[in-house]
Amino acid sequence: MTQTATVTAIPASGGREVELTVTRQTACGHSCGRCAGKASELVIRAVSDIPVSLGDRVEVYSDNRVLGAATVVYGLPVVLFLLGYLLPGALPEPWRYFWGGAGFVLGLGGAVICDRVVKKRSGVAYRVVRKL
């Protein structure tokens, strides 16, 4: 996955890691009016094999672990809700709602655990691909 970022800091030690500011994009491109066009910014650190200077706009690549984590965070609660609701088909409707809700909460717990594991394993790796 690639994103556009701005170089905001370069280490004085001459290392390969730079600090970047990424403007988060929404699915609607800020044209729906719900978020009032306010894009949040995220500060990340990325490895740069190419020379960059402050203020440069660059393209940043992040590994595919982002997509895997997003699948777990968004998909697991939904899947567990559906399993909790559909599998006990012989139970009365209120109990099916209960088990569906319990599955959803369990899925949220799994998403939190996944988030902590990804952060503990050095998080997501970013790499500067090219200057724009």
LOMARFI-111917 format. One record per residue (C-alpha): residue number from 0; residue in three letters; x, y, z. Coordinates in steps of 0.25 Angstrom, whole numbers, plus 2048, in hexadecimal, padded with zeros to 3 digits. Example, Ala and Ser with C-alpha at 12.3 -4.5 7.8 and 13.67 -1.06 7.14 Angstrom:
<r 0, "ALA", <831, 7EE, 81F>>
<r 1, "SER", <837, 7FC, 81D>>
This chain:
<r 0, "MET", <800, 800, 800>>
<r 1, "THR", <806, 80E, 7FC>>
<r 2, "GLN", <803, 81B, 802>>
<r 3, "THR", <808, 829, 800>>
<r 4, "ALA", <80F, 830, 80B>>
<r 5, "THR", <817, 83C, 80F>>
<r 6, "VAL", <825, 83B, 815>>
<r 7, "THR", <825, 843, 822>>
<r 8, "ALA", <832, 83E, 829>>
<r 9, "ILE", <83F, 838, 825>>
<r 10, "PRO", <848, 833, 830>>
<r 11, "ALA", <855, 83A, 833>>
<r 12, "SER", <85D, 82D, 834>>
<r 13, "GLY", <85B, 82B, 825>>
<r 14, "GLY", <853, 81E, 827>>
<r 15, "ARG", <84A, 819, 81C>>
<r 16, "GLU", <83D, 81B, 824>>
<r 17, "VAL", <835, 828, 822>>
<r 18, "GLU", <828, 82D, 828>>
<r 19, "LEU", <81C, 82F, 81F>>
<r 20, "THR", <80F, 835, 820>>
<r 21, "VAL", <804, 82E, 819>>
<r 22, "THR", <7F6, 834, 817>>
<r 23, "ARG", <7EC, 829, 819>>
<r 24, "GLN", <7E2, 827, 80D>>
<r 25, "THR", <7D3, 824, 80F>>
<r 26, "ALA", <7CB, 81B, 805>>
<r 27, "CYS", <7C3, 827, 800>>
<r 28, "GLY", <7D0, 830, 7FE>>
<r 29, "HIS", <7CA, 83B, 808>>
<r 30, "SER", <7BE, 83E, 7FE>>
<r 31, "CYS", <7B3, 838, 806>>
<r 32, "GLY", <7B3, 843, 811>>
<r 33, "ARG", <7B2, 83A, 81D>>
<r 34, "CYS", <7C0, 83D, 821>>
<r 35, "ALA", <7BF, 84B, 81D>>
<r 36, "GLY", <7CC, 849, 815>>
<r 37, "LYS", <7D5, 848, 821>>
<r 38, "ALA", <7DF, 83D, 81E>>
<r 39, "SER", <7E7, 838, 829>>
<r 40, "GLU", <7F6, 837, 828>>
<r 41, "LEU", <7FF, 82B, 82D>>
<r 42, "VAL", <80E, 82C, 830>>
<r 43, "ILE", <816, 820, 82C>>
<r 44, "ARG", <824, 81C, 82B>>
<r 45, "ALA", <829, 816, 81E>>
<r 46, "VAL", <836, 810, 819>>
<r 47, "SER", <83B, 818, 80D>>
<r 48, "ASP", <846, 813, 803>>
<r 49, "ILE", <845, 81F, 7FB>>
<r 50, "PRO", <849, 82D, 7FF>>
<r 51, "VAL", <83E, 836, 804>>
<r 52, "SER", <83D, 844, 80A>>
<r 53, "LEU", <833, 84B, 813>>
<r 54, "GLY", <826, 84E, 80C>>
<r 55, "ASP", <828, 844, 801>>
<r 56, "ARG", <81B, 83C, 7FD>>
<r 57, "VAL", <81E, 82E, 7FC>>
<r 58, "GLU", <817, 821, 7F9>>
<r 59, "VAL", <817, 817, 805>>
<r 60, "TYR", <815, 808, 804>>
<r 61, "SER", <80F, 800, 810>>
<r 62, "ASP", <810, 7F1, 810>>
<r 63, "ASN", <803, 7E8, 80F>>
<r 64, "ARG", <802, 7E6, 81E>>
<r 65, "VAL", <7F9, 7F2, 81E>>
<r 66, "LEU", <7EF, 7EB, 815>>
<r 67, "GLY", <7EF, 7DF, 81E>>
<r 68, "ALA", <7EE, 7E7, 82B>>
<r 69, "ALA", <7E2, 7EE, 824>>
<r 70, "THR", <7DB, 7E1, 821>>
<r 71, "VAL", <7DC, 7DC, 82F>>
<r 72, "VAL", <7D8, 7E9, 835>>
<r 73, "TYR", <7CC, 7EB, 82C>>
<r 74, "GLY", <7C8, 7DD, 828>>
<r 75, "LEU", <7CA, 7D5, 835>>
<r 76, "PRO", <7BF, 7DC, 83D>>
<r 77, "VAL", <7B5, 7DB, 831>>
<r 78, "VAL", <7B8, 7CC, 82E>>
<r 79, "LEU", <7B7, 7C8, 83D>>
<r 80, "PHE", <7AA, 7D0, 83E>>
<r 81, "LEU", <7A4, 7C8, 832>>
<r 82, "LEU", <7A9, 7BB, 838>>
<r 83, "GLY", <7A3, 7BE, 846>>
<r 84, "TYR", <796, 7C2, 840>>
<r 85, "LEU", <794, 7B8, 835>>
<r 86, "LEU", <79A, 7AB, 83B>>
<r 87, "PRO", <790, 7AA, 847>>
<r 88, "GLY", <784, 7AA, 83D>>
<r 89, "ALA", <77B, 7A1, 847>>
<r 90, "LEU", <77C, 7AC, 852>>
<r 91, "PRO", <772, 7B7, 854>>
<r 92, "GLU", <775, 7C4, 84D>>
<r 93, "PRO", <779, 7CC, 859>>
<r 94, "TRP", <784, 7C1, 85C>>
<r 95, "ARG", <789, 7C2, 84E>>
<r 96, "TYR", <78B, 7D1, 84F>>
<r 97, "PHE", <792, 7CE, 85C>>
<r 98, "TRP", <79C, 7C4, 856>>
<r 99, "GLY", <79E, 7CD, 84A>>
<r 100, "GLY", <7A1, 7D9, 853>>
<r 101, "ALA", <7AA, 7D0, 85B>>
<r 102, "GLY", <7B2, 7CC, 84E>>
<r 103, "PHE", <7B3, 7DA, 84A>>
<r 104, "VAL", <7B9, 7DE, 858>>
<r 105, "LEU", <7C2, 7D2, 857>>
<r 106, "GLY", <7C6, 7D7, 849>>
<r 107, "LEU", <7CA, 7E5, 84E>>
<r 108, "GLY", <7D2, 7DE, 859>>
<r 109, "GLY", <7DA, 7D7, 84E>>
<r 110, "ALA", <7DC, 7E3, 846>>
<r 111, "VAL", <7E2, 7EA, 852>>
<r 112, "ILE", <7EB, 7DF, 854>>
<r 113, "CYS", <7EF, 7DF, 846>>
<r 114, "ASP", <7F2, 7EE, 847>>
<r 115, "ARG", <7FB, 7EC, 853>>
<r 116, "VAL", <803, 7E0, 84C>>
<r 117, "VAL", <805, 7E8, 840>>
<r 118, "LYS", <80A, 7F4, 848>>
<r 119, "LYS", <813, 7EB, 850>>
<r 120, "ARG", <819, 7E5, 844>>
<r 121, "SER", <81F, 7F2, 83F>>
<r 122, "GLY", <812, 7F6, 839>>
<r 123, "VAL", <811, 7F9, 82A>>
<r 124, "ALA", <81D, 7FC, 822>>
<r 125, "TYR", <81D, 808, 819>>
<r 126, "ARG", <827, 80A, 80D>>
<r 127, "VAL", <829, 817, 805>>
<r 128, "VAL", <828, 812, 7F6>>
<r 129, "ARG", <82A, 81F, 7EE>>
<r 130, "LYS", <82A, 82E, 7EF>>
<r 131, "LEU", <81E, 835, 7E8>>
